[in-house]
Amino acid sequence: MRVLNTRNRGAVLTVLLTGQFMANIDTAVANIAGPSIGTDLQASPGAVGLVVSGYVVAFAVLLITGARLGTSLGYRRTFLLGLTVFTAASLACGLAPGIATLVGARFVQGAGAALMVPQVLSGIQLHFHGRDRLKALGYFSIALSGGAVAGQLLGGVLIAANLFGTGWRPIFLVNVPIGIGLAVAGRRLLPPDPPGRRDRLDLSGVLALCTTVLLVIVPLLLGAERGWPTWSWLCLLLSLPALALFEYGERRTAARGGRPLIAREVLASRSVRAGLLAHGCTSGSYFALLFVLALYLQGGLHKGPAYSGFAMVVWVAAFGLAGPVLPRLRRGVQWMPVVGCVVLAVGYLCVLLYLVLGGRSGLLLFVLLGVGGTGLGISANTLIGAVTSSLSPAYAADLSGVVATNAQLSGALGVAVAGSTYTALADDPGRALSVVLAGFVVLALVGAAAAQRLVRYR
């Protein structure tokens, strides 16, 4: 792998993180546009829901496959392929004449993001080392969290502007010039993939894994809002034999000397497993907080979207503090995953106590959210860094896919459980949020325990 100088590494990181940022914006932006899309295209609430969930489903289902394609085709080639698909699908979304076309284009857009996003973490693992990697992961975390908040803010601004009478369409069309510019920059700046023999993609493993993730992600995304119908529980139940079938196929492929979809060394590593548990706990509570806090502020306290968005901006700003600070630490860096999870738990506990003591909203709430955001930033940066450093760069693609899929499934599970809990208690918004936050405290402490095991195993 070619060694890059500081300037080239900065250019590579900018290209990769811009792709990550775009993908994360489009995870959130359609939530804001839902009512406008439904009115303009005369679509049912269920069809509008597919505009939102279709992207997330395709994204989550294909992440590991996208990561393995990065090994088979090269991470640069796969990133540019995913970016091209994402940009073309964004154009199709913006020009969609009807709801069916829009839903289909959103599925394709999610598939393009799934090809593109794993290459971001792979590129960081391949080109950044030591403190440079920790710094790069800090910016990576900002792209993750900042994209989600920017999607909410950008969606509201563009729809309110109603540019040239186009309503909701600019939220997708804005990706087109950015995507074209990024593709040109990527071709010039991303280092060429090294020559060599490429592993064949395990298609049977792809099918088995996609089926498993689909059986999990669809009921988690749609089950809660539909009152957990029978089909949602049936899908979750069927995901267990599907996972067993996938594991059986992976073992057979490895026994025949083939390359499994996920390298056996990855999930056999105790440090990777501990890191994934800790990262899943923190990621799940983060995605759930984004969802539940919006319900509390807008539905419970009748605040506007701008107010809700500002609360998340404070969270993300605190989240971003970890990026420039952590690489400067000279001692105790190995314990930062544990410290981050504990600070996150303290942040959630402070907000919980604030609500129990009669607080509702205001500047103090935002400050206390900032405590949690700081903890999440520390834990996210150092957990991803520890997990991706547990094995050699030969496993960069496998680790990228597993980490990204773990975060998506944990987020979907967190939103489903926390959202259902909040909705069941929504008659008293303060109490509902307090109960959810108590669960977040427990999750953060479980994450701290798992992070401690990660430190011990490394």
C-alpha positions as CSV (number, residue, x, y, z in Angstrom):
1,M,0.0,0.0,0.0
2,R,1.4,3.4,-1.0
3,V,2.5,5.6,1.9
4,L,0.8,9.0,1.7
5,N,2.2,12.3,2.9
6,T,0.2,14.5,5.2
7,R,-1.3,16.6,2.5
8,N,-2.4,13.6,0.5
9,R,-3.9,12.0,3.5
10,G,-5.9,15.1,4.2
11,A,-7.2,15.1,0.7
12,V,-8.1,11.4,0.8
13,L,-9.9,11.8,4.2
14,T,-11.9,14.8,2.8
15,V,-13.1,12.7,-0.1
16,L,-14.0,9.7,2.0
17,L,-15.8,11.7,4.7
18,T,-17.8,13.7,2.3
19,G,-19.2,10.5,0.9
20,Q,-20.0,9.3,4.5
21,F,-21.6,12.7,5.3
22,M,-23.8,12.5,2.2
23,A,-25.0,9.0,3.0
24,N,-25.8,10.0,6.6
25,I,-27.7,13.1,5.5
26,D,-30.0,11.0,3.3
27,T,-30.7,8.7,6.2
28,A,-32.5,11.5,8.0
29,V,-33.5,14.0,5.4
30,A,-36.6,12.1,4.1
31,N,-38.1,12.1,7.6
32,I,-38.6,15.9,7.4
33,A,-39.9,15.7,3.8
34,G,-42.5,12.9,4.5
35,P,-45.6,15.1,4.8
36,S,-44.7,17.2,1.8
37,I,-44.0,14.1,-0.3
38,G,-47.3,12.6,0.7
39,T,-49.3,15.7,-0.3
40,D,-47.5,16.3,-3.5
41,L,-47.6,12.7,-4.8
42,Q,-50.9,11.9,-3.2
43,A,-49.3,8.9,-1.5
44,S,-50.6,6.9,1.5
45,P,-48.7,7.1,4.9
46,G,-47.5,3.6,4.3
47,A,-46.0,4.4,0.9
48,V,-44.3,7.5,2.4
49,G,-42.9,5.4,5.2
50,L,-41.2,3.2,2.5
51,V,-39.5,6.3,1.2
52,V,-37.8,6.6,4.6
53,S,-37.3,3.0,5.5
54,G,-36.5,1.7,2.0
55,Y,-33.2,3.6,2.1
56,V,-32.3,2.3,5.5
57,V,-33.3,-1.3,4.7
58,A,-31.1,-1.5,1.5
59,F,-28.3,0.3,3.3
60,A,-28.2,-2.1,6.3
61,V,-28.8,-5.2,4.3
62,L,-25.9,-4.6,1.9
63,L,-23.2,-3.1,4.1
64,I,-21.2,-6.2,4.7
65,T,-21.6,-7.2,1.0
66,G,-20.3,-3.7,0.1
67,A,-17.3,-4.2,2.4
68,R,-16.4,-7.5,0.8
69,L,-16.7,-6.0,-2.7
70,G,-14.1,-3.5,-1.5
71,T,-11.8,-6.5,-1.1
72,S,-12.8,-8.1,-4.4
73,L,-12.7,-5.0,-6.6
74,G,-10.6,-2.6,-4.5
75,Y,-11.8,0.0,-2.0
76,R,-11.2,2.9,-4.4
77,R,-13.1,1.3,-7.3
78,T,-16.0,0.3,-5.0
79,F,-16.2,3.7,-3.4
80,L,-16.5,5.4,-6.8
81,L,-19.0,2.8,-8.0
82,G,-21.2,3.3,-4.9
83,L,-20.9,7.1,-5.3
84,T,-22.1,6.8,-8.9
85,V,-25.1,4.7,-8.0
86,F,-25.9,7.0,-5.1
87,T,-25.7,10.1,-7.2
88,A,-27.8,8.6,-10.1
89,A,-30.4,7.4,-7.7
90,S,-30.5,10.8,-6.0
91,L,-31.3,12.3,-9.5
92,A,-34.1,9.7,-10.0
93,C,-35.5,10.6,-6.5
94,G,-35.6,14.3,-7.3
95,L,-37.3,13.8,-10.7
96,A,-39.6,10.9,-9.6
97,P,-43.1,11.4,-11.2
98,G,-44.9,9.2,-8.7
99,I,-44.5,7.5,-5.3
100,A,-43.6,4.0,-6.8
101,T,-40.6,5.5,-8.7
102,L,-39.5,7.4,-5.6
103,V,-39.6,4.3,-3.4
104,G,-37.7,2.3,-5.9
105,A,-35.1,5.0,-6.3
106,R,-34.6,5.2,-2.6
107,F,-33.9,1.5,-2.4
108,V,-31.2,2.0,-5.1
109,Q,-29.9,5.0,-3.3
110,G,-29.5,3.0,-0.1
111,A,-27.7,0.2,-2.1
112,G,-25.3,2.8,-3.5
113,A,-24.6,4.1,0.0
114,A,-23.9,0.5,1.2
115,L,-21.2,0.2,-1.5
116,M,-19.7,3.5,-0.6
117,V,-19.7,3.8,3.2
118,P,-17.7,0.7,4.2
119,Q,-14.8,1.9,2.0
120,V,-14.5,5.0,4.2
121,L,-13.4,3.1,7.3
122,S,-11.4,0.7,5.1
123,G,-9.5,3.7,3.6
124,I,-8.8,5.1,7.1
125,Q,-7.5,1.8,8.3
126,L,-5.2,1.4,5.2
127,H,-3.8,5.0,5.1
128,F,-3.7,6.2,8.7
129,H,-1.8,4.8,11.7
130,G,-1.3,5.6,15.3
131,R,-2.4,9.0,16.4
132,D,-3.2,10.0,12.8
133,R,-5.8,7.2,12.7
134,L,-7.3,8.4,16.0
135,K,-7.6,11.9,14.6
136,A,-9.1,10.6,11.4
137,L,-11.6,8.5,13.3
138,G,-12.5,11.7,15.3
139,Y,-13.5,13.4,12.0
140,F,-15.2,10.1,10.9
141,S,-17.4,10.2,14.0
142,I,-18.3,13.9,13.4
143,A,-19.4,12.9,9.8
144,L,-21.6,10.1,11.3
145,S,-23.4,12.2,13.8
146,G,-23.2,15.5,12.0
147,G,-24.8,14.0,8.9
148,A,-27.8,12.9,10.9
149,V,-28.4,16.3,12.3
150,A,-27.6,18.1,9.1
151,G,-30.2,16.0,7.3
152,Q,-32.9,17.3,9.7
153,L,-31.8,20.9,9.4
154,L,-31.1,20.8,5.7
155,G,-34.4,19.1,4.9
156,G,-36.4,21.7,6.8
157,V,-34.5,24.7,5.1
158,L,-34.8,23.4,1.6
159,I,-38.5,22.4,1.9
160,A,-39.3,25.8,3.5
161,A,-37.5,27.6,0.7
162,N,-39.5,25.8,-2.0
163,L,-36.9,26.7,-4.6
164,F,-38.6,27.4,-8.0
165,G,-41.8,25.7,-6.7
166,T,-40.1,22.3,-6.5
167,G,-41.1,21.6,-2.8
168,W,-39.3,18.6,-1.4
169,R,-37.3,17.7,-4.6
170,P,-34.1,19.7,-3.8
171,I,-33.3,17.6,-0.8
172,F,-32.4,14.8,-3.3
173,L,-31.2,16.9,-6.2
174,V,-28.6,18.7,-4.1
175,N,-26.7,15.4,-4.1
176,V,-26.2,15.5,-7.8
177,P,-23.7,18.3,-8.2
178,I,-22.0,17.3,-5.0
179,G,-21.8,13.7,-6.1
180,I,-20.3,14.6,-9.5
181,G,-17.7,16.9,-8.0
182,L,-16.8,14.2,-5.4
183,A,-16.5,11.6,-8.1
184,V,-14.0,13.8,-10.1
185,A,-12.1,14.5,-6.9
186,G,-12.1,10.9,-5.9
187,R,-10.6,9.8,-9.2
188,R,-7.8,12.3,-8.9
189,L,-7.1,12.0,-5.2
190,L,-7.8,8.4,-4.0
191,P,-4.7,6.2,-4.3
192,P,-5.1,3.4,-7.0
193,D,-6.0,0.0,-5.7
194,P,-2.9,-2.2,-5.5
195,P,-2.8,-4.9,-8.2
196,G,-3.1,-8.5,-7.2
197,R,-5.4,-11.5,-7.1
198,R,-9.0,-10.7,-6.0
199,D,-11.1,-13.0,-3.9
200,R,-14.3,-14.3,-5.4
201,L,-17.4,-13.0,-3.7
202,D,-19.3,-15.7,-1.7
203,L,-22.7,-15.3,-3.3
204,S,-24.4,-18.0,-1.2
205,G,-23.1,-16.1,1.9
206,V,-24.4,-12.8,0.5
207,L,-27.8,-14.3,0.0
208,A,-27.9,-15.9,3.5
209,L,-26.6,-12.8,5.3
210,C,-28.9,-10.4,3.4
211,T,-31.9,-12.6,4.3
212,T,-30.9,-12.6,7.9
213,V,-30.4,-8.9,8.2
214,L,-33.6,-8.2,6.2
215,L,-35.6,-10.4,8.7
216,V,-34.2,-8.3,11.5
217,I,-34.1,-4.8,10.2
218,V,-37.6,-4.7,8.6
219,P,-39.6,-5.5,11.7
220,L,-37.4,-3.3,13.8
221,L,-38.1,-0.3,11.5
222,L,-41.7,-0.9,10.8
223,G,-43.0,-3.1,13.6
224,A,-43.3,-0.5,16.3
225,E,-45.3,2.1,14.3
226,R,-47.7,-0.7,13.3
227,G,-48.2,-2.0,16.8
228,W,-45.9,-5.0,16.5
229,P,-48.2,-7.2,14.2
230,T,-47.7,-11.0,14.0
231,W,-45.5,-10.8,10.9
232,S,-42.9,-8.7,12.7
233,W,-42.5,-11.3,15.5
234,L,-42.4,-14.1,12.9
235,C,-39.6,-12.3,11.0
236,L,-37.6,-11.9,14.1
237,L,-38.1,-15.5,15.0
238,L,-37.1,-16.7,11.4
239,S,-33.9,-14.6,11.6
240,L,-32.4,-17.1,14.1
241,P,-32.5,-20.1,11.7
242,A,-31.4,-17.8,8.9
243,L,-28.4,-16.8,11.0
244,A,-27.6,-20.4,11.8
245,L,-27.8,-21.2,8.0
246,F,-25.4,-18.3,7.3
247,E,-22.9,-19.5,9.9
248,Y,-23.1,-23.1,8.6
249,G,-22.4,-21.9,5.1
250,E,-19.5,-19.7,6.2
251,R,-17.9,-22.7,8.0
252,R,-18.3,-24.8,4.9
253,T,-16.7,-22.2,2.7
254,A,-13.8,-21.8,5.1
255,A,-13.3,-25.6,5.3
256,R,-13.1,-25.8,1.5
257,G,-10.4,-23.3,1.5
258,G,-12.6,-20.5,0.2
259,R,-12.9,-16.9,1.4
260,P,-16.0,-16.5,3.6
261,L,-18.1,-13.3,3.4
262,I,-16.8,-12.4,6.9
263,A,-13.3,-13.7,7.7
264,R,-13.5,-16.2,10.5
265,E,-10.6,-14.5,12.4
266,V,-12.8,-11.3,12.8
267,L,-15.6,-12.8,14.8
268,A,-13.3,-15.2,16.6
269,S,-11.4,-12.3,18.1
270,R,-12.5,-11.7,21.7
271,S,-11.4,-8.0,21.5
272,V,-13.5,-7.5,18.3
273,R,-16.6,-9.1,20.0
274,A,-16.2,-7.0,23.1
275,G,-15.7,-3.8,21.1
276,L,-18.8,-4.6,19.0
277,L,-20.9,-5.1,22.1
278,A,-19.7,-1.8,23.6
279,H,-20.2,0.1,20.3
280,G,-23.6,-1.5,19.8
281,C,-24.7,-0.3,23.3
282,T,-23.6,3.3,22.7
283,S,-24.8,3.5,19.1
284,G,-28.2,2.1,20.0
285,S,-28.7,4.7,22.7
286,Y,-27.5,7.5,20.4
287,F,-29.9,6.7,17.5
288,A,-32.7,6.2,20.0
289,L,-32.0,9.5,21.7
290,L,-32.2,11.3,18.3
291,F,-35.7,9.8,17.8
292,V,-37.1,10.0,21.3
293,L,-35.8,13.5,22.1
294,A,-37.5,14.8,18.9
295,L,-40.8,13.2,20.1
296,Y,-40.4,14.8,23.6
297,L,-39.6,18.3,22.4
298,Q,-42.0,18.5,19.5
299,G,-44.8,16.1,20.4
300,G,-44.6,16.4,24.2
301,L,-43.6,20.1,24.7
302,H,-44.9,21.4,21.3
303,K,-41.5,23.0,20.4
304,G,-40.7,23.7,16.8
305,P,-38.3,21.6,14.6
306,A,-35.7,24.3,14.8
307,Y,-35.6,24.1,18.6
308,S,-35.3,20.3,18.4
309,G,-32.6,20.6,15.8
310,F,-30.6,23.0,18.0
311,A,-30.7,20.5,20.9
312,M,-29.0,18.0,18.6
313,V,-26.5,20.6,17.3
314,V,-25.3,21.0,20.9
315,W,-25.0,17.2,21.2
316,V,-23.0,16.9,17.9
317,A,-20.7,19.9,18.8
318,A,-19.8,18.2,22.1
319,F,-19.4,14.9,20.2
320,G,-16.9,16.6,17.9
321,L,-14.6,17.7,20.8
322,A,-13.2,14.3,21.0
323,G,-11.7,14.5,17.5
324,P,-9.0,17.1,18.1
325,V,-8.5,16.3,21.8
326,L,-7.9,12.6,21.9
327,P,-4.8,12.4,19.7
328,R,-3.1,14.9,22.0
329,L,-3.3,12.6,25.0
330,R,0.0,11.0,25.9
331,R,-1.2,8.7,28.7
332,G,-4.3,6.6,29.4
333,V,-5.4,6.5,25.8
334,Q,-6.1,2.7,26.1
335,W,-8.7,3.4,28.8
336,M,-10.6,6.0,26.8
337,P,-13.2,3.6,25.5
338,V,-14.2,2.9,29.2
339,V,-14.0,6.6,30.1
340,G,-16.2,7.5,27.2
341,C,-18.9,5.0,28.1
342,V,-18.9,6.2,31.7
343,V,-19.1,9.9,30.7
344,L,-22.0,9.0,28.4
345,A,-23.8,7.2,31.3
346,V,-23.2,10.3,33.5
347,G,-24.6,12.5,30.8
348,Y,-27.8,10.4,30.5
349,L,-28.1,10.3,34.3
350,C,-27.8,14.1,34.6
351,V,-30.6,14.6,32.1
352,L,-32.7,12.0,33.9
353,L,-32.2,13.7,37.3
354,Y,-33.0,17.1,35.7
355,L,-36.3,15.7,34.5
356,V,-37.1,14.0,37.8
357,L,-36.4,17.3,39.6
358,G,-39.0,19.1,37.5
359,G,-37.0,20.4,34.5
360,R,-38.5,20.3,31.1
361,S,-36.4,22.1,28.5
362,G,-34.0,25.0,28.1
363,L,-30.3,25.9,28.2
364,L,-29.5,23.5,31.1
365,L,-31.0,20.6,29.2
366,F,-28.8,21.4,26.2
367,V,-25.7,21.6,28.4
368,L,-26.4,18.3,30.0
369,L,-26.9,16.7,26.6
370,G,-23.5,18.1,25.8
371,V,-22.0,16.0,28.6
372,G,-23.5,12.9,27.0
373,G,-22.3,14.0,23.6
374,T,-18.8,14.4,24.8
375,G,-18.9,10.8,26.3
376,L,-20.3,9.4,23.0
377,G,-17.6,11.2,21.0
378,I,-14.8,9.7,23.2
379,S,-16.3,6.2,23.2
380,A,-17.1,6.2,19.5
381,N,-13.6,7.3,18.4
382,T,-11.7,5.0,20.6
383,L,-13.9,2.0,20.3
384,I,-13.8,2.0,16.5
385,G,-10.1,2.6,16.7
386,A,-9.5,-0.3,19.1
387,V,-11.7,-2.7,17.1
388,T,-10.1,-1.8,13.8
389,S,-6.6,-2.1,15.3
390,S,-7.3,-5.5,16.7
391,L,-6.3,-7.3,13.5
392,S,-4.0,-6.6,10.6
393,P,-4.9,-4.4,7.7
394,A,-5.7,-7.5,5.7
395,Y,-9.1,-7.6,7.5
396,A,-9.9,-3.9,7.0
397,A,-12.9,-4.5,4.8
398,D,-14.3,-7.2,7.1
399,L,-14.0,-5.0,10.1
400,S,-15.5,-2.0,8.2
401,G,-18.6,-4.0,7.2
402,V,-19.1,-5.6,10.6
403,V,-18.7,-2.3,12.5
404,A,-21.1,-0.4,10.2
405,T,-23.7,-3.2,10.2
406,N,-23.5,-3.6,14.0
407,A,-24.2,0.2,14.4
408,Q,-27.2,0.1,12.0
409,L,-28.8,-2.9,13.6
410,S,-28.1,-1.6,17.1
411,G,-29.6,1.8,16.1
412,A,-32.7,0.2,14.7
413,L,-33.2,-2.0,17.8
414,G,-32.6,1.1,20.1
415,V,-35.2,3.2,18.2
416,A,-37.7,0.3,18.2
417,V,-37.5,-0.4,21.9
418,A,-37.1,3.2,23.1
419,G,-39.7,4.5,20.7
420,S,-42.3,1.9,21.8
421,T,-41.6,2.6,25.5
422,Y,-41.9,6.3,25.0
423,T,-45.1,6.0,23.0
424,A,-46.7,3.7,25.7
425,L,-46.0,6.4,28.3
426,A,-46.5,9.5,26.1
427,D,-49.4,10.9,28.2
428,D,-46.7,12.1,30.6
429,P,-43.8,13.2,28.3
430,G,-41.3,13.9,31.2
431,R,-41.9,10.5,32.8
432,A,-41.7,8.8,29.4
433,L,-38.4,10.3,28.6
434,S,-37.1,9.6,32.1
435,V,-37.9,5.9,31.8
436,V,-36.1,5.8,28.4
437,L,-33.1,7.6,29.8
438,A,-32.9,5.1,32.7
439,G,-32.5,2.4,30.0
440,F,-29.8,4.4,28.3
441,V,-27.8,4.7,31.5
442,V,-27.9,0.9,31.8
443,L,-26.8,0.5,28.2
444,A,-23.9,2.9,28.6
445,L,-22.7,1.0,31.7
446,V,-23.0,-2.3,29.9
447,G,-20.9,-0.7,27.2
448,A,-18.3,0.4,29.8
449,A,-18.1,-3.2,31.1
450,A,-17.6,-4.5,27.5
451,A,-15.1,-1.8,26.8
452,Q,-13.1,-2.8,29.9
453,R,-12.9,-6.4,28.5
454,L,-11.8,-5.0,25.2
455,V,-8.9,-3.2,26.9
456,R,-7.9,-6.3,28.8
457,Y,-8.0,-8.5,25.6
458,R,-5.9,-6.2,23.5
